[in-house]
Amino acid sequence: MGVALPVLFALLAAFSNALATVLQRRAALSVPQSQGFRPGLVVDLLRRPVWIGGMLAVVVAGVGQAVALATGPLSLVQPLFVLELPLALLLASLMTGRHLAPAMWLAVGGVVAGLGVALAAAAPGGGEADVPLDRWALALAACAGAAVLLAAAGLKRPVGKARAGCLGAATAVCYALTAALLKDSMRVLDTDGVTGFLTTWQTYAFAAAGVGAVLLLEHAMQGGPLVASQPALTLGDAAVSLLLGMVLYREDVRAGWWVVPQSFGVALIVVGVLALARRGIDLRTGE
């Protein structure tokens, strides 16, 4: 079946995550803004049915992502989540009853085309199934340190682009780490069954990283405009996931002259994501 199965389930997960983003954004904007890191924010959000709907979409996305990671390389699956942003904007336009401008459609096309060119040129694949503990220790320390530093830097800033960007980047690191840990947990589930899955440390580590990502995401959404948080989240998740795939799982990516079309594809993605985030639809006003 090759890459068809992981790509299919990754696209399902990206759509579900996009729906979750739209619903959670609406819910986050309906509660009082917090100046610091406030775990009680989730308690407030639990009273909003739209947020609960968003979390159900997160569960569907998690199942799709788990299947995709179990059947495909991290460096192929996670970059496909770049499509979350254009999908979220399309869903938001339907929800608000507003049509996307031609420039927005052009940006959506740029993201899709850029992703296709970059992945076709990179042809990620291969890799090792079992990651040694020493490799995990370095990755965990690096990701945890980066997430804490970025979150701390963001929370020190007032509401605005700098705050949202830092928190979005911290969320991206947590999302990428969650995916890497989830991939290893699915390997354990395949080899050792449910008992092995429930007793391996990777399962509880990816759950903890996922909870941290959700908390950071809610604060990033409240911390400032999407033009700052969404590109940091979207591009950061893809970049860190690609790096973790190569470092942790020793996945292969084409080098040499293939870097030229890869760079062109990445440039299209970056320009498209920035344009979509800058001209995105406000879920409160529909503008």
Secondary structure by P-SEA (a helix, b strand, c coil): ccaaaaaaaaaaaaaaaaaaaaaaaaaaaacccccccccaaaaaaaacaaaaaaaaaaaaaaaaaaaaaaccccccccccccaaaaaaaaaaaaaacccccaaaaaaaaaaaaaaaaaaaaabbbbbbccccaaaaaaaaaaaaaaaaaaaaaaaaccccaaaaaaaaaaaaaaaaaaaaaaaaaaaaaaaccaaaaaccaaaaaaaaaaaaaaaaaaaaaacccccccaaaaaaaaaaaaaaaaaaccbbbbbcccaaaaaaaaaaaaaaaaaaaaaacccccccc
